Amino acid sequence: MKTKNHICFLFFVGFVFFVVGCKGGTKTSQNKEESKTTGSIRGGLVKLDERMLQNIKTEEVSEKPMPTLLTVTGKVQCNEDKMTRILAPVSGQILNLTVKVGDTIKKGDTLFSINSREVAAAVSDYMGSQKDLDMAEKSYAMTKDLFEHLAASRISLQQAENELAKAKVQVARAKESLLVLGVNMSEKEKTDGLNALIPIRASMDGTVIERHLTEGQFVQPDNNPLVTIADLTTLWVLADVYERDLHLVKIGQKAEVITAAYPELCCMANVIRIGDVVDPVTRTVKVRFLVSDPTLSLKPEMFASVSIVLDEAARVLTVPEKAVFTEGGQNFVYVSTNDKEFSRKQVEITTGESGQLRILSGLKPGEKVVNDGVLLLSQQEDRI
């Protein structure tokens, strides 16, 4: 009886192992089937099947001519060579104020007028000297006529000549005083009848960027500008260049200026001034760029990124931005080793032209990098 039970027990154990073995074989066959429809890793390579390869696109790495750039940061400022500050030439009251901040004006436009006692006194002196000149001319003409008819002495004629000369000097001096004040008497006599108003005109074309006066305000002839006019079609950008990079920057070099407000707008610039002093805290030197902006898009005080062109004919390796992915603070690309296998390579990159990155190390010309389907390859690495 014991022998019979022992035989039954052995039969049961054998049956269990048979069932487990069958299940294991089924799982192995399933894995084999799955491997036909997914990727696999062999020797550090990611291998894809035909279906997945349809979602992968590659691009051959090659050297392309691309300028070598040095990128620095800066700030947009007004071009002080194309800017004027209007001061009060005399004390007086502001009248006929016609300009506001943002107005575009032309050279010679009247901005405002000043009603001034000094102008009134200067006009009065001019008119008085003009009357004295008229009298001296008449006296000289009469004395000369008498002298020619032997009715006046030579001394009288000489005195008349001296008085005439003095009167001419007084008129010239009074007229010059008015011109210094900005008063043209020939125009003033025709327009406003010799009143005390002095018109203040624009000395250049541009835009009013500051105004520090109001109608009826009394002003003094000091160094505080009443109106500031700037030509905003040309601007300066002051950028900070690190001390270690200063030897790369030269007067006249071309540069590209981009702002955060208009990232798609690239303005051309030139280096026009390199500072003489190194900032002891930041270890940078101020470099001035002249920027042309005919569209008036750039605004003073905007932050800007400036790319200085160091070498226009440099040949560099480039790849599309979407070909590079980052993990753990390092940059990688997938390189095609054959038609179905890909391997990841670590690369060092820097910025390039729009949509491209420069390769500093990690790739060679002729290698094919994946530029479409990088995410798919990364998922297969994580999955398998």
Long-range contacts (C-beta under 8 A, 24 or more apart in sequence): 38-380, 38-383, 38-384, 39-377, 39-380, 39-383, 39-384, 40-384, 41-380, 41-381, 41-384, 42-341, 44-343, 45-337, 45-341, 45-342, 45-343, 46-334, 46-341, 46-342, 46-343, 46-344, 46-377, 46-380, 46-381, 46-384, 47-340, 47-341, 47-342, 48-340, 48-341, 48-342, 48-376, 48-377, 48-380, 49-340, 52-376, 52-380, 53-339, 53-340, 55-372, 55-373, 55-376, 56-342, 56-370, 56-372, 56-373, 56-376, 56-377, 57-370, 57-371, 57-372, 57-373, 58-336, 58-368, 58-369, 58-370, 58-371, 59-319, 59-320, 59-323, 59-368, 59-369, 59-371, 60-366, 60-367, 60-368, 61-317, 61-318, 61-319, 61-359, 61-363, 61-364, 61-365, 61-366, 61-367, 61-368, 61-369, 62-317, 62-365, 62-366, 63-315, 63-316, 63-317, 63-365, 64-315, 64-316, 64-317, 64-318, 65-313, 65-314, 65-315, 66-314, 66-315, 66-316, 66-318, 66-352, 66-353, 66-356, 66-358, 67-309, 67-310, 67-311, 67-312, 67-313, 67-314, 68-309, 68-310, 68-311, 68-314, 68-316, 69-256, 69-307, 69-308, 69-309, 69-310, 69-351, 70-241, 70-245, 70-248, 70-249, 70-307, 70-308, 70-310, 71-305, 71-306, 71-307, 71-308, 71-351, 72-239, 72-240, 72-241, 72-242, 72-245, 72-287, 72-305, 72-306, 72-308, 73-239, 73-240, 73-303, 73-304, 73-305, 73-306, 74-237, 74-238, 74-239, 74-240, 74-287, 74-289, 74-303, 74-304, 74-305, 74-306, 75-237, 75-238, 75-239, 75-301, 75-302, 75-303, 75-304, 76-235, 76-236, 76-237, 76-259, 76-291, 76-298, 76-299, 76-300, 76-301, 76-302, 76-303, 76-304, 77-235, 77-236, 77-237, 77-238, 77-300, 77-301, 78-209, 78-230, 78-232, 78-235, 78-236, 78-300, 79-230, 79-231, 79-234, 79-235, 79-236, 79-290, 80-236, 82-204, 82-206, 82-230, 82-231, 82-234, 83-206, 83-228, 83-229, 83-230, 83-231, 84-202, 84-203, 84-204, 84-206, 84-228, 84-229, 84-230, 85-225, 85-227, 85-228, 85-229, 86-111, 86-200, 86-202, 86-203, 86-225, 86-226, 86-227, 86-228, 86-229, 87-221, 87-222, 87-223, 87-224, 87-225, 87-226, 88-114, 88-219, 88-220, 88-221, 88-222, 88-226, 89-114, 89-180, 89-181, 89-182, 89-198, 89-200, 89-221, 90-114, 90-116, 90-118, 90-119, 90-181, 90-198, 90-221, 91-116, 91-117, 91-118, 91-218, 91-219, 91-220, 91-221, 92-116, 92-117, 92-118, 92-119, 92-196, 92-198, 92-218, 92-219, 93-216, 93-217, 93-218, 93-219, 94-213, 94-214, 94-215, 94-216, 94-217, 94-218, 94-219, 95-197, 95-215, 95-216, 96-197, 97-213, 97-214, 97-215, 99-208, 99-211, 99-227, 100-208, 100-211, 101-208, 101-209, 101-210, 101-211, 102-207, 102-208, 103-207, 103-208, 104-206, 104-207, 105-202, 105-205, 105-206, 105-207, 105-208, 105-229, 106-202, 106-205, 107-202, 107-203, 107-204, 107-205, 108-201, 108-202, 109-201, 109-202, 110-199, 110-200, 110-201, 111-200, 111-201, 111-202, 111-227, 112-200, 112-213, 112-226, 112-227, 113-197, 113-198, 113-199, 113-200, 114-197, 114-198, 114-200, 114-219, 115-196, 115-197, 115-198, 116-181, 116-196, 116-198, 117-196, 118-181, 119-178, 119-181, 119-183, 119-196, 119-197, 119-198, 120-195, 120-196, 122-174, 122-177, 122-178, 122-181, 122-183, 123-178, 123-183, 123-185, 123-188, 123-194, 123-196, 125-174, 125-177, 126-171, 126-174, 126-175, 126-177, 126-178, 126-185, 127-194, 128-174, 129-167, 129-170, 129-171, 129-173, 129-174, 130-171, 130-174, 132-167, 132-170, 132-171, 133-164, 133-167, 133-168, 133-170, 133-171, 135-167, 136-160, 136-163, 136-164, 136-166, 136-167, 136-168, 137-164, 137-167, 139-163, 139-164, 140-164, 200-226, 202-229, 203-229, 204-229, 204-231, 205-231, 206-230, 206-231, 206-232, 207-231, 207-232, 209-300, 232-293, 232-296, 232-298, 232-300, 233-292, 233-293, 233-294, 233-296, 234-290, 234-291, 234-292, 234-293, 235-290, 235-291, 235-293, 235-298, 235-300, 236-288, 236-289, 236-290, 236-291, 237-269, 237-288, 237-289, 237-291, 237-304, 237-306, 238-286, 238-287, 238-288, 238-289, 239-286, 239-287, 239-288, 239-289, 239-304, 239-306, 240-279, 240-282, 240-284, 240-285, 240-286, 240-287, 241-284, 241-285, 241-286, 241-287, 242-283, 242-284, 243-278, 243-283, 243-284, 243-285, 246-274, 246-285, 248-308, 248-310, 249-274, 249-287, 249-308, 253-308, 253-309, 253-310, 254-308, 254-309, 254-312, 255-289, 255-306, 255-307, 255-308, 255-309, 256-306, 256-307, 256-309, 257-289, 257-291, 257-298, 257-304, 257-305, 257-306, 258-304, 258-305, 258-307, 259-298, 259-302, 259-303, 259-304, 259-305, 260-302, 260-303, 261-297, 261-299, 261-302, 262-297, 262-298, 265-295, 265-297, 267-291, 267-292, 267-293, 267-297, 267-298, 268-292, 269-306, 271-308, 316-352, 316-358, 316-359, 317-358, 317-359, 317-363, 317-365, 318-352, 318-353, 318-356, 318-357, 318-358, 318-359, 319-356, 319-357, 319-359, 319-363, 319-369, 319-371, 320-355, 320-356, 320-357, 320-371, 321-355, 321-356, 321-357, 322-371, 322-372, 322-374, 323-357, 323-369, 323-370, 323-371, 323-374, 324-349, 324-357, 325-374, 325-378, 333-362, 333-363, 333-369, 333-370, 333-374, 334-369, 334-370, 334-374, 334-377, 335-363, 335-367, 335-368, 335-369, 335-370, 336-367, 336-368, 336-369, 336-370, 342-370, 342-377, 344-377, 344-381
